[in-house]
């Protein structure tokens, strides 16, 4: 899927059954990747059958594959739970990319081995481990959990199936993406793999034999809030500024099309700008919002730059989602009265490159206002103290 496997370390990982083995993989993106992929880590048992050992997002969910640019090198470390009671021995490993449902895509690649040095009896009851290692309740988007249980446990049926984890409040199900059966000393072990997606209902879940686990997914909105002015600026291919509201110390004033009334503010006041961004598709990079108050020379006189909504990076926005973002700007106390412009746009922190903009009908074009090639341009009128 546009990803080259470069290797793994260590060559042999020695671990006791029931403990976690740390495996680091090195990848290189060879082409743009449109989707978020999960990674399956599998081992070959004594009979040569490949069994699922680990299912998770790469890099602990912090760098999804659709954010990988061609040429990126990615160091990807996983803490892999070795099933309790897995027999002592050496197990070859292979790695398979999977879709969001955990189903394999592409060809597997092999490398490194797992050496189980000690195996005790199967656990007397189910045990759960969070993924990635170090995660804690609440579990968030791209994190997950694995549950292992002896086949004889009530949670593991004769067919090896394990029921979904239930929320105590209303019985909604969080179903596992995959279930695997492992050979074990004195029987077999059943393992279920869970990954938090945007569609996982938030709330409290009770894993078998465990205390309550909270899942905290963001409550996404898909409509522009009432009371905002309509927008329509298209940034790049995947982001639209769909609405906005500009507020001064004296309240909210409409900022509509060309020639419409602008907000009125005094020097030294703080004005607030609420922005409603809409994701038109998955967004492959993290962008920073800039809001700059400028004069005729486009030099910033006041500004506020930030990741949208206090750190909700554009990488994580779902198609159709509307993200409301607030930016305060404090005007200089010595700012002369007059007409100013407020520039709103998006850029990447690494290189400062701004996304190009297609303005809506009725707004300045790049031919008329060069700044509008990379920013939405709004109007602000500054008056002397005591004037309105």
ZAPA-98818 format. One record per residue: residue number from 1; x negated, y negated, z negated of N, C-alpha, C in turn; residue in three letters. Coordinates in steps of 0.2 Angstrom, whole numbers. Each point is the difference from the previous one (the first is absolute). Layout:
N
  nr  n.px  n.py  n.pz ca.px ca.py ca.pz  c.px  c.py  c.pz rest
 NUM     X     Y     Z     X     Y     Z     X     Y     Z  ala
...
***
This chain:
388
  nr  n.px  n.py  n.pz ca.px ca.py ca.pz  c.px  c.py  c.pz rest
   1    -4     6     0     4    -6     0    -4    -6     0  unk
   2    -6     0     4    -4    -6     0    -5    -1    -6  unk
   3    -1     6    -3    -5     0    -6    -5     6     1  unk
   4    -6    -2    -1    -6     5     1    -2     2    -7  unk
   5    -2     6    -1    -2     3    -6    -8     0     0  unk
   6    -3    -4    -5    -7     0     0    -4     4    -5  unk
   7     4     3    -5    -3     4    -4     3     0    -7  unk
   8    -3     4    -5     3     0    -7    -6     1    -5  unk
   9     1    -2    -6    -5     1    -5     4     2    -7  unk
  10    -2     4    -4    -6     4     1     1     6     4  unk
  11    -5     3     2     0     6     5     4     6    -4  unk
  12    -1     0    -6     3     5    -4     2    -3    -7  unk
  13     6     0    -2     3    -2    -6     2     5    -5  unk
  14    -4     1    -5     1     5    -5     5    -3    -5  unk
  15     5     4    -2     6    -2    -4     3     6    -3  unk
  16     3    -1    -6     4     5    -3     7     0     2  unk
  17     3     5     1     7     0     2     4    -4    -6  unk
  18     5    -4     3     3    -5    -5    -3    -7    -1  unk
  19    -6    -1     3    -3    -6    -1     1    -4     7  unk
  20    -3    -6     1     0    -4     6    -7     0     3  unk
  21     0     1     7    -6     0     3     0    -6     4  unk
  22    -5    -4     0    -1    -6     4    -3     1     6  unk
  23     3    -2     6    -2     1     6     0    -6     4  unk
  24    -5    -2     3    -1    -7     4    -1     2     7  unk
  25     5    -3     4     0     1     8    -2    -7     3  unk
  26    -3     1     6    -2    -6     3     4     0     7  unk
  27     3    -5     2     4    -1     6    -2    -6     4  unk
  28     1     0     7    -1    -6     4     6     0     4  unk
  29     3    -6     0     6    -1     5    -2    -1     7  unk
  30     2     3     5    -2     0     6     5    -3     5  unk
  31     6    -2    -3     5    -3     4     5    -3    -4  unk
  32     5    -5     2     5    -2    -5     4     5    -2  unk
  33     2     0    -6     5     5    -3     6    -3    -2  unk
  34     6     2     3     6    -4    -1     4     3    -6  unk
  35    -2     6    -3     4     2    -5    -4     1    -7  unk
  36     3     1    -5    -3     2    -7    -1     8     0  unk
  37    -6     2     0     0     8    -1    -2     2    -7  unk
  38     2     6    -2    -2     3    -6    -6     5     2  unk
  39    -4     2    -5    -5     4     1     1     7    -4  unk
  40     0     5     4     1     7    -3    -7     3    -1  unk
  41    -2     2    -6    -6     4    -1     2     7    -2  unk
  42    -3     5     4     2     7     0    -6     4    -1  unk
  43     1     6    -3    -5     5    -1     2     6     3  unk
  44    -5     4     1     1     7     3    -1     5    -6  unk
  45     5     4    -1     0     5    -6    -4     6     3  unk
  46     0     5    -5    -5     6     2     3     4     6  unk
  47     6    -1     2     2     3     6     0    -4     6  unk
  48    -3    -6    -1    -1    -5     6     6    -4     2  unk
  49     5     0    -5     6    -4     1    -1    -7    -3  unk
  50     2    -5     4    -1    -7    -2     6    -2    -4  unk
  51    -2    -3    -6     5    -2    -5    -1    -7    -2  unk
  52     6    -4     0     0    -7    -2    -3    -1    -7  unk
  53    -5    -4    -1    -3    -1    -7     2    -7    -2  unk
  54     1    -5     5     0    -7    -2     4    -4     5  unk
  55     4    -4    -1     4    -4     5     1    -7    -3  unk
  56    -3    -5     3    -1    -7    -2    -1    -5     5  unk
  57     1    -6    -2    -3    -6     5    -7     0    -1  unk
  58    -4    -2     6    -7    -2    -1    -1    -6    -4  unk
  59    -6     1    -3    -3    -6    -4     5    -2    -6  unk
  60     4     5    -3     4    -1    -5     6    -4     2  unk
  61     2    -1     6     5    -4     2    -1    -8     1  unk
  62    -7    -1    -1    -2    -7     0    -1    -3     7  unk
  63    -2     5     5    -1    -2     6     3     5     5  unk
  64     6    -1     2     4     4     4    -3     1     7  unk
  65     1     5     4    -3     1     6     2    -5     5  unk
  66     6    -3     0     2    -5     5    -4    -6    -1  unk
  67    -4    -1    -6    -4    -6    -1    -7     1     3  unk
  68    -1     6     2    -7     1     2    -1    -3     8  unk
  69    -5    -4     0    -2    -2     7    -5     4     4  unk
  70     0     1     6    -5     4     4    -7    -2    -2  unk
  71    -4     5    -2    -6    -2    -2    -1     0    -8  unk
  72     5     0    -4     0     0    -7    -3     6    -2  unk
  73    -4     0    -5    -2     6    -4     3     0    -7  unk
  74     3     6    -1     4     1    -6    -3     5    -5  unk
  75    -2    -2    -6    -2     5    -5     6     2    -4  unk
  76     2     6     0     7     2    -3    -1     6    -5  unk
  77     1    -2    -7    -2     5    -5     7     2    -3  unk
  78     0     7    -1     6     3    -3    -2     4    -6  unk
  79     4    -1    -5     0     5    -6     5     5     1  unk
  80    -3     6     2     5     6     2     1     5    -6  unk
  81     6     1    -2     2     4    -5    -1     7     2  unk
  82    -5     4    -3    -1     7     2     6     4    -4  unk
  83     4     4     3     5     3    -3    -2     5    -6  unk
  84     3    -1    -6    -2     5    -5     0     7     2  unk
  85    -5     4    -3     0     7     1    -2     2     7  unk
  86    -2    -5     5    -2     2     6    -7     4    -1  unk
  87     0     6     4    -5     5    -2    -7    -3     2  unk
  88    -5     2    -4    -7    -2     1    -2     1     7  unk
  89    -4    -4     3    -3     1     7    -1    -6     3  unk
  90    -2     0     7    -2    -5     4     6    -1     5  unk
  91     2    -6     1     6    -1     5    -2    -6     5  unk
  92     0     2     6    -1    -5     5     5    -5     0  unk
  93    -1    -6     2     5    -6     0     1    -2     7  unk
  94     6    -2     2     1    -4     6     5    -6    -1  unk
  95     0    -4     4     4    -7    -1     4    -1     6  unk
  96     7    -1    -1     5    -1     5     4    -6    -1  unk
  97     0    -5     5     4    -6    -1     7     3     1  unk
  98     5    -4    -3     7     2    -1     4    -6     1  unk
  99     6     1     3     5    -6     0     3    -2    -7  unk
 100     4    -5     0     3    -2    -6     4     6    -4  unk
 101     2     5     4     4     5    -3    -5     6    -3  unk
 102    -6    -1     1    -5     5    -2    -2     5     5  unk
 103     3     0     6    -1     5     6    -6    -2     4  unk
 104    -4     6     1    -7    -1     3     1    -3     7  unk
 105    -5    -5     2     0    -3     7    -8     1     1  unk
 106    -1     1     7    -7     1     2    -3     6    -3  unk
 107    -7     1     2    -3     6    -1    -4    -1    -7  unk
 108    -1     6    -4    -3    -1    -6    -8     0     1  unk
 109    -3    -3    -5    -8     0     0    -2     3    -6  unk
 110    -6     3     0    -2     4    -6    -7    -3    -2  unk
 111    -1     1    -7    -6    -2    -3     0     1    -7  unk
 112    -5     1    -3    -1     1    -8     4     6    -2  unk
 113    -2     2    -6     3     6    -3     2    -1    -8  unk
 114     5     3    -2     2     0    -7    -3     7    -3  unk
 115    -3    -1    -6    -3     6    -4     3     0    -6  unk
 116     5     4    -1     4     1    -7    -5     5    -4  unk
 117    -2    -3    -6    -5     3    -4     4     4    -6  unk
 118     6    -2    -1     3     3    -6     8     0     1  unk
 119     3     5    -2     8     0     1     3     3    -6  unk
 120     4    -3    -3     4     2    -6     7     3     2  unk
 121     4     1    -4     7     2     1     4    -5     3  unk
 122     5     2     4     5    -5     2     3    -5    -6  unk
 123     2    -6     1     2    -4    -5     7     3    -2  unk
 124     1    -1    -7     7     3    -2     6    -4     2  unk
 125    -1    -6     2     5    -5     2    -3    -4     5  unk
 126     5    -3     4    -2    -5     6    -4    -6    -3  unk
 127    -5    -2     4    -4    -6    -2     0    -5     6  unk
 128    -1    -6    -1     1    -5     5    -7    -4     0  unk
 129    -2    -3     5    -6    -4     1     2    -6     5  unk
 130    -2    -6    -2     1    -5     5    -5    -1     5  unk
 131     2    -2     6    -4    -1     6     0    -8     2  unk
 132    -5    -4     0    -7     3    -1    -2     0    -7  unk
 133    -6     3    -2    -2     1    -7     0    -7    -2  unk
 134     2    -1    -7     0    -7    -3     6    -3     1  unk
 135     5     2     4     6    -3     1     4     2    -7  unk
 136     5    -4    -1     4     1    -6     7    -3     1  unk
 137     4     2    -4     7    -2     0     1    -7    -1  unk
 138     3    -5     4     4     2     6    -4     2     6  unk
 139     2     5     4    -3     1     6     3    -4     5  unk
 140    -4    -3     5     2    -4     5    -1     2     7  unk
 141     2    -4     5     0     2     7    -7     3     1  unk
 142     0     6     4    -6     3     2    -4     4    -5  unk
 143     2     0    -7    -2     4    -5     4     6     0  unk
 144    -2     5    -4     4     6     0    -1     5    -6  unk
 145     2     6     0    -1     4    -5     0     7     3  unk
 146    -3     5    -4     0     7     2     2     4    -6  unk
 147     4     5     1     2     4    -6    -1     7     2  unk
 148    -4     4    -5    -1     7     1     3     4    -5  unk
 149     3     6     1     3     4    -4    -1     7     2  unk
 150     0     5    -5     0     7     1     6     2     4  unk
 151     0     5     4     6     2     4     5     2    -5  unk
 152    -2     3    -5     5     3    -5     4    -5    -4  unk
 153    -3    -7     1     4    -5    -4     7    -1     3  unk
 154     4    -3    -4     7    -1     3     0    -5     5  unk
 155    -5    -4     1     0    -5     5    -2     3     7  unk
 156    -3     6     0    -3     3     6     4     6     1  unk
 157     3     0     6     5     5     2    -4     6     3  unk
 158     3     5     2    -3     6     3    -3    -2     7  unk
 159     3    -5     3    -2    -2     7    -6    -5    -1  unk
 160    -1    -2    -6    -6    -5    -1     3    -7     0  unk
 161     6    -1     1     3    -7     0     0    -3    -7  unk
 162    -1    -6     0     1    -4    -7     5    -6     1  unk
 163     4    -1    -4     6    -5     1    -3    -7     0  unk
 164     4    -4     3    -2    -7     0     0    -3    -8  unk
 165    -4    -5    -1     0    -3    -6     6    -5     0  unk
 166     4     0    -6     6    -4     0    -1    -6    -5  unk
 167     4    -5     2     0    -6    -5     6     2    -5  unk
 168    -2    -1    -6     5     1    -5     6    -4     0  unk
 169     0    -6     3     5    -5     0     6     2     5  unk
 170    -2     2     6     6     1     4    -1     7     5  unk
 171    -5     4    -2    -1     6     4    -3    -1     7  unk
 172    -3    -6     2    -3     0     6    -6     4     1  unk
 173    -1     2     6    -6     5     0    -6    -3     4  unk
 174    -6     1    -3    -6    -1     3    -3     6     2  unk
 175     1     2     7    -2     7     2    -7     0     2  unk
 176    -4     6    -1    -7     0     2    -1     0     7  unk
 177    -5    -3     2    -2     1     8    -2     7     2  unk
 178    -3     3    -5    -3     7     2     0     4    -6  unk
 179     0     7     1    -1     5    -6    -4     5     3  unk
 180    -5     2    -5    -5     5     2     0     5    -5  unk
 181    -1     7     1    -1     5    -4    -8     2     0  unk
 182    -3     1    -6    -7     1    -1    -1     7    -3  unk
 183    -5     4     2    -1     6    -4    -3    -2    -6  unk
 184     1     4    -6    -3    -2    -6    -1     7    -4  unk
 185    -5    -1    -5    -1     6    -4     7     1    -4  unk
 186     2     6     0     6     2    -3     7    -2     3  unk
 187     0    -2     6     6    -2     3    -1    -5     6  unk
 188     5    -4     1    -1    -6     5     2    -6    -3  unk
 189    -2    -6     3     1    -6    -2     4    -4     6  unk
 190     5    -4    -2     4    -4     5    -2    -7    -2  unk
 191    -2    -4     6    -1    -7    -1     4    -4     5  unk
 192     3    -6    -3     4    -4     4    -4    -7     0  unk
 193     1    -3     6    -4    -7     1     6    -5     1  unk
 194    -1    -6    -4     5    -5     1    -4    -7     2  unk
 195     2    -4     4    -3    -6     2     6    -5     0  unk
 196    -2    -6    -3     5    -6    -1     0    -3     7  unk
 197     6    -1     3     1    -4     6     5    -6    -1  unk
 198     0    -4     5     5    -6    -1     7     3    -2  unk
 199     2     6     2     7     2     0     1     4    -7  unk
 200    -6     1    -4     1     4    -6     4    -5    -5  unk
 201     6     3    -2     4    -4    -5    -4    -2    -6  unk
 202    -1    -6    -2    -3    -2    -7     4     3    -6  unk
 203    -4     1    -5     4     2    -6    -5     5    -4  unk
 204     4     3    -5    -4     5    -4     1     7     3  unk
 205    -5     4     0     0     7     2    -3     4    -5  unk
 206     3     6    -1    -2     5    -5    -3     6     4  unk
 207    -7     0     1    -3     6     3     0     6    -5  unk
 208     0     6     2     1     6    -4    -6     0    -5  unk
 209     2     1    -6    -4     0    -6    -4    -6    -2  unk
 210     2    -6     3    -4    -6    -1     5    -5    -3  unk
 211    -3    -6    -2     4    -5    -2     2    -4     6  unk
 212     4    -5    -2     3    -4     6    -5    -4     4  unk
 213     1     0     6    -5    -4     5     4    -5     3  unk
 214    -2    -6     0     3    -6     3    -2    -1     7  unk
 215     4     0     5    -2    -2     7     2    -7     1  unk
 216    -4    -5     2     1    -7     1    -1    -2     7  unk
 217     5     1     4    -1    -2     7     3    -7     0  unk
 218    -2    -4     5     2    -7     1     7     0     2  unk
 219     5    -4    -2     6    -1     3     0    -4     6  unk
 220     0     3     6    -1    -4     6     7    -4     2  unk
 221    -1    -6     3     6    -3     2    -1     0     8  unk
 222     6    -1     3     0     0     8     4    -5     3  unk
 223     2    -5    -4     3    -6     2    -3    -6    -3  unk
 224     0    -6     4    -2    -6    -3     4    -3    -5  unk
 225    -2    -2    -6     4    -2    -5     4    -6     2  unk
 226     6    -1    -3     5    -6     2    -4    -6    -3  unk
 227     2    -6     4    -3    -6    -2    -7    -2     3  unk
 228    -2     5     4    -7    -2     4     2    -2     7  unk
 229    -4    -5     2     0    -2     7    -2     6     5  unk
 230     3     0     6    -2     5     4    -6    -1     3  unk
 231    -4     5     1    -7    -1     3     0     3     8  unk
 232    -5     4     1     0     3     6    -7     0     3  unk
 233    -5    -2    -4    -7     0     3    -3     7     0  unk
 234    -2     2     5    -3     7     1    -8     0     0  unk
 235    -2     3    -6    -8     0    -1    -2     7     3  unk
 236    -4     0     5    -3     6     3     6     4     3  unk
 237    -1     7    -1     5     4     3     5     3    -6  unk
 238    -2    -1    -6     4     4    -5     3    -4    -6  unk
 239    -1    -7     0     2    -4    -6     4    -6     3  unk
 240     6    -1    -3     4    -6     1     1    -4    -6  unk
 241    -1    -7     0     3    -4    -5     7    -2     1  unk
 242     4     4    -3     7     0     1     4    -5    -3  unk
 243    -3    -3    -6     4    -5    -3    -5    -4    -5  unk
 244     2    -5    -3    -4    -4    -4     4    -5    -4  unk
 245    -2    -3    -6     3    -5    -3    -6    -4    -3  unk
 246     1    -7     1    -5    -4    -3     3    -5    -5  unk
 247    -3     0    -6     3    -3    -6    -5    -6    -3  unk
 248     3    -6    -1    -4    -5    -3     2    -1    -8  unk
 249    -3    -4    -3     2    -1    -7     7    -3    -1  unk
 250     3    -3     5     7    -2     0     5     5     3  unk
 251    -3     6     1     5     5     3    -2     3     6  unk
 252     5     3     4    -2     3     6     3    -4     6  unk
 253    -4    -1     5     3    -4     6    -1     5     6  unk
 254     4    -1     4     0     5     6    -5    -3     5  unk
 255    -4     5     3    -5    -1     5     2     4     6  unk
 256     4    -3     4     2     4     6    -4    -2     6  unk
 257     4     0     6    -4    -1     6    -3    -6     1  unk
 258    -3    -1     6    -3    -6     2     4    -7    -1  unk
 259    -3    -4    -4     4    -7    -1     5     1    -6  unk
 260     0     5    -3     5     1    -6    -3    -3    -6  unk
 261     4    -1    -5    -3    -3    -6    -5     4    -3  unk
 262    -5    -3    -3    -6     4    -4     1    -1    -7  unk
 263    -4     4    -4     0    -1    -7    -3    -6    -2  unk
 264     2    -3    -5    -3    -6    -3    -3     1    -6  unk
 265    -7    -2    -1    -3     1    -6    -5    -6    -2  unk
 266    -2     0    -6    -4    -5    -3    -7     2     0  unk
 267    -5    -4     0    -7     2    -1    -1     3    -7  unk
 268    -4     5    -1    -1     3    -7     6     5    -2  unk
 269     5     1     4     5     5    -1    -2     7     3  unk
 270     3     5    -3    -1     7     3     6     2     4  unk
 271    -1     1     6     5     3     4     0     7     1  unk
 272     5     3     1     0     8     0     3     2     7  unk
 273    -3     5     3     2     3     6     1     7    -1  unk
 274     7     2     1     2     7     0     0     3     7  unk
 275    -3     5     2    -1     3     6     4     7     1  unk
 276     3     2     5     3     6     1    -3     3     6  unk
 277    -4     5    -1    -4     3     5     4     7     2  unk
 278     0     2     6     3     6     2    -5     4     4  unk
 279    -1     6    -2    -4     5     3     4     3     6  unk
 280    -3    -1     6     4     3     6    -3     7     2  unk
 281    -5     2    -3    -3     6     1    -5     1    -6  unk
 282    -3     6     0    -6     1    -5    -5    -5     1  unk
 283    -3    -2    -5    -6    -5     1    -6     3    -2  unk
 284    -5    -1     5    -6     4    -1    -6    -3    -4  unk
 285     1    -7    -2    -5    -3    -4     4    -4    -5  unk
 286    -5    -2    -5     3    -4    -6    -2    -7     2  unk
 287     6    -4     0    -1    -7     2     1    -5    -6  unk
 288    -3    -6     0     1    -5    -5     4    -5     2  unk
 289     5    -3    -4     4    -6     3    -4    -6    -2  unk
 290     0    -5     5    -2    -6    -2     5    -5     1  unk
 291     1    -5    -5     4    -6     1    -4    -6    -1  unk
 292    -1    -4     5    -4    -6     0     4    -6     1  unk
 293     0    -5    -4     2    -7     1    -5    -4     4  unk
 294     2    -2     6    -5    -4     4     2    -6     3  unk
 295    -4    -5     2     1    -6     3    -1     1     7  unk
 296    -1    -6     4     0     0     7    -7     4     2  unk
 297    -5     0    -4    -6     4     2     0     7    -2  unk
 298     5     3    -3     1     7    -1    -5     2    -6  unk
 299    -3    -5    -4    -4     2    -5     4     1    -6  unk
 300     0     6    -4     4     1    -6    -1    -5    -5  unk
 301     6    -3    -2     0    -4    -6     2     3    -6  unk
 302     4     6     0     2     4    -5     1     7     3  unk
 303    -1     5    -4     1     7     3     1     5    -5  unk
 304     3     6     2     1     5    -4    -1     7     4  unk
 305    -5     4    -1    -1     6     4     0     6    -5  unk
 306     4     5     2     0     6    -4     3     6     4  unk
 307    -1     6    -3     3     6     3     7    -1    -2  unk
 308     5     2     5     7    -1    -1     2     3    -7  unk
 309     5    -3    -3     4     2    -6    -5     3    -5  unk
 310    -5    -4    -2    -4     2    -6    -3     7     1  unk
 311    -3     1     7    -4     6     1     4     5     4  unk
 312     6    -1     2     3     5     4    -2     0     7  unk
 313    -5     3     2    -4     0     6     4     2     6  unk
 314    -1    -4     5     4     2     7    -1     7     2  unk
 315    -5     3    -2    -1     7     2     5     5    -3  unk
 316     4    -2    -5     4     4    -3     8    -2     2  unk
 317     1    -5     4     7    -1     2     2     5     4  unk
 318     7     2    -1     3     4     5     3    -3     5  unk
 319     1     3     6     4    -4     6     7    -2    -2  unk
 320     1    -6     1     7    -3    -1     0    -3    -7  unk
 321    -5     1    -4     0    -3    -7    -1    -7     0  unk
 322     3    -4    -5     0    -7     0    -4    -1    -7  unk
 323    -5    -4     0    -4    -1    -6     0    -8    -1  unk
 324     3    -2    -6     0    -7    -2    -6    -2    -4  unk
 325    -3    -5     2    -7    -2    -2     1    -8    -2  unk
 326    -3    -1    -6     0    -7    -2    -7    -3    -1  unk
 327     0    -7     3    -7    -3     0     1    -7    -3  unk
 328    -3    -2    -6     0    -7    -2    -5    -4     2  unk
 329     1    -6     2    -5    -5     2     0    -6    -4  unk
 330    -5    -2    -3    -1    -7    -4    -3    -5     5  unk
 331     4    -5     1    -2    -6     4    -5    -4    -4  unk
 332    -5    -3     4    -5    -4    -3     4    -6    -3  unk
 333    -3    -3    -6     3    -5    -3    -1    -7     4  unk
 334    -5     0     4    -1    -6     4     2     1     8  unk
 335     4     5     1     2     1     7     4    -6     2  unk
 336    -2    -3     6     4    -6     2     7     2     3  unk
 337     5    -4    -1     7     2     3    -1     1     7  unk
 338     5     3     3     0     2     7     2     6     2  unk
 339     0     2     6     2     7     3    -6     4     0  unk
 340     2     6    -2    -6     6     0     4     6     2  unk
 341    -5     5     2     3     6     2    -3     6    -5  unk
 342     4     5     0    -1     6    -4    -2     6     5  unk
 343    -6     2     0    -1     6     4     0     6    -4  unk
 344     3     5     3     1     7    -3    -2     5     5  unk
 345    -4     5    -3    -3     5     5    -3     6    -4  unk
 346    -3     4     4    -3     6    -3    -7     1     3  unk
 347    -4     3    -4    -7     1     2    -3     6    -4  unk
 348    -6     3     3    -3     5    -3    -6    -3    -4  unk
 349    -1     2    -7    -5    -3    -4    -7     2     3  unk
 350    -1     6     3    -7     2     2    -3    -5     5  unk
 351     4    -2     4    -3    -5     6     4    -6     1  unk
 352     5    -1    -4     4    -7     0     4     0     7  unk
 353     1     5     3     3    -1     7     8     0    -2  unk
 354     3    -5     4     7    -1    -1     4     4     5  unk
 355     6     2    -2     5     3     5     3    -5     4  unk
 356     0     1     7     3    -4     4     8    -1    -1  unk
 357     3    -5     2     7    -1    -2     4    -2     6  unk
 358     6     3     1     5    -2     5     5    -4    -4  unk
 359     1    -7     1     5    -4    -4     7     2     3  unk
 360     5    -1    -4     7     0     2     2    -6     5  unk
 361     5     1     3     3    -6     5     1    -6    -5  unk
 362    -2    -6     3     1    -6    -3    -5    -2    -5  unk
 363    -5     4     0    -6    -2    -5    -6    -2     5  unk
 364    -5    -4    -3    -6    -2     4    -3     6     3  unk
 365    -2     0     6    -4     5     4    -8    -1    -1  unk
 366    -4     5     1    -7    -2     0    -2    -5     5  unk
 367     3    -1     5    -2    -5     5     1    -7    -3  unk
 368     6    -1    -4     1    -6    -3    -4    -1    -7  unk
 369     0     5    -4    -4     0    -6    -4     6    -1  unk
 370    -7    -1     1    -5     5     1     1     5    -7  unk
 371     1    -3    -6     0     4    -6     6     5     1  unk
 372     5    -1     4     6     5     0    -2     6     3  unk
 373    -6     1     3    -3     6     3    -1     5    -5  unk
 374    -1    -2    -6    -2     5    -5     4    -1    -7  unk
 375     5    -5     0     3    -1    -6     7    -3     2  unk
 376     5     2    -5     7    -4     0    -2    -7    -2  unk
 377     3    -5     3    -1    -7    -2     7    -3    -3  unk
 378     0    -2    -6     5    -3    -3    -1    -7    -2  unk
 379     5    -4    -2    -1    -7    -1     1    -2    -7  unk
 380    -5    -4    -3     1    -3    -6    -1    -8     0  unk
 381     4    -3    -3     0    -8    -1    -2    -2    -7  unk
 382    -5    -3    -1    -3    -3    -6     2    -7    -1  unk
 383     3    -1    -6     3    -7    -1    -4    -3    -7  unk
 384     1    -6    -1    -3    -3    -6     4     2    -6  unk
 385    -3     0    -6     4     1    -6     6    -5     0  unk
 386     6     3    -2     6    -4    -1     4     0     7  unk
 387    -3     2     5     4     0     6     2     7     2  unk
 388     6     0     3     3     7     3     3    -1     7  unk
***
